[in-house]
Amino acid sequence: MKVIKSVLKWSILVVVLLVGLMYVFKVDYLFTAVRTIYFNGYKTAFLDDYKYFPTRRIPNDDANIQLWPIAKDYNKVPATAKLEQTHKDLQTIAYLIIKNDSLWHESYFEGYDKDSYTNSFSMAKSIVSAAFGKALQLEQIKDEYAKVVDFIPELKGRYKDELTVADLSKMSSGLKWDEAYYSPFSIMTEVYFVSDLRKVMRGIDVVDQPGKEFIYKSGDTEMLTMVLEKATGENLSDYVSKHFWKPMGAESSAIWQLDHKNTGIEKSFCCFTSNARDFARFGKLYKDYGRWNGKQILDSVFVSKSIQSQYDNGPEYGYGWWLVNYRDQDFFYMRGHLGQFVIVSPKDDLIIVRLGHLKGVQTDEDPHSNDLYVYIDEAYNMLGKRDE
């Protein structure tokens, strides 16, 4: 009995010590990580993790729901064998092809359907960039080169006075940042689980000269959201609902994960949660240069700039959108880290949506994962069979 008591005593002391050390070294956010992610059997954020975090609703307008028209030959052409195998290998849960603004092909897997909510991951960055464009259009931000320090005076670092709002949208901030999704001790992991995201962001230095080099950093988008909060006087969810989600006739309300309840800030580098059909609306909005049903809800000049590379001989990235020249044309797309895509071909009036658990292989030589090309190629192969 004494042995059991001794073991129990030392076990409790060890646990207390570990907990104390986590607070001393400021990694107590790992408690949330363990509870929400690791105890659910995952090593990183997952599609349905919105159930475990505080969220804020992004209302749609029930009086203005605009359903996607259904093509006459909807789902008449089966998926190719290669596409089916890719769905299986990478655990796709949704794949849509929207041609000429009509839903032409739609497949769901693993019990998901057209109404299923899933995490957008970094596709949310394109939405935040759209909100930035709207704030410029409404002159809530005077111009894209406005200084971030004017909105966040606590900003730190050698180059803090040089950082512009545009630098945040196009990923050239110079922030000290570690984009490591699987390390429990990276800043990326901390901001996913911390309960005071604004405080963490204010403590990040601008260590490199902004505007000079593209380096993908989720912190850029989060800091852009803090700028938007200050400039507009609204939280991001309400702003997106009013200026995009309602005017675009979304079928369902969306939700955005927060760092804490009620007054929390959106985890805007990710975590906009909706369904495949509604995600596709941002593809249509940008395909049509900000025009929706005859109304210009986003400035066309800003859209045009957003889907053009902002770097000479640099990466294929605009303002919150990835770009790729493929099949002798220019595509632009939203991207999330588990292979979430909204892919747009303006040339062929085509939108492809893919959601799932895994993405393909990405190398240092190619900024685009190899499954992107499969989703594009097989959509065209299917469309080519319409008259057969």
HELIX and SHEET records of a PDB file:
HELIX    1   1 LYS A    2  VAL A   24  1                                  23    
HELIX    2   2 LEU A   30  THR A   36  1                                   7    
HELIX    3   3 TYR A   38  ASN A   40  5                                   3    
HELIX    4   4 ASP A   49  TYR A   52  5                                   4    
HELIX    5   5 ASP A   62  ASN A   64  5                                   3    
HELIX    6   6 ALA A   81  LEU A   90  1                                  10    
HELIX    7   7 PHE A  121  MET A  123  5                                   3    
HELIX    8   8 ALA A  124  GLN A  137  1                                  14    
HELIX    9   9 VAL A  148  ASP A  150  5                                   3    
HELIX   10  10 VAL A  165  SER A  169  1                                   5    
HELIX   11  11 ILE A  187  PHE A  193  1                                   7    
HELIX   12  12 LEU A  197  ARG A  202  1                                   6    
HELIX   13  13 SER A  218  THR A  232  1                                  15    
HELIX   14  14 LEU A  236  VAL A  240  1                                   5    
HELIX   15  15 SER A  241  TRP A  245  3                                   5    
HELIX   16  16 ALA A  276  LYS A  287  1                                  12    
HELIX   17  17 SER A  300  SER A  306  1                                   7    
HELIX   18  18 ASN A  370  LEU A  383  1                                  14    
SHEET    1   A 4 THR A  55  ILE A  58  0                                        
SHEET    2   A 4 ALA A 254  GLN A 257 -1                                        
SHEET    3   A 4 PHE A 272  SER A 274 -1                                        
SHEET    4   A 4 THR A 118  ASN A 119 -1                                        
SHEET    1   B 6 SER A 102  TYR A 108  0                                        
SHEET    2   B 6 THR A  92  LYS A  99 -1                                        
SHEET    3   B 6 LEU A 350  GLY A 356 -1                                        
SHEET    4   B 6 GLN A 340  SER A 345 -1                                        
SHEET    5   B 6 GLN A 329  GLY A 336 -1                                        
SHEET    6   B 6 TRP A 322  TYR A 326 -1                                        
SHEET    1   C 2 ARG A 291  TRP A 292  0                                        
SHEET    2   C 2 LYS A 295  GLN A 296 -1                                        
END                                                                             
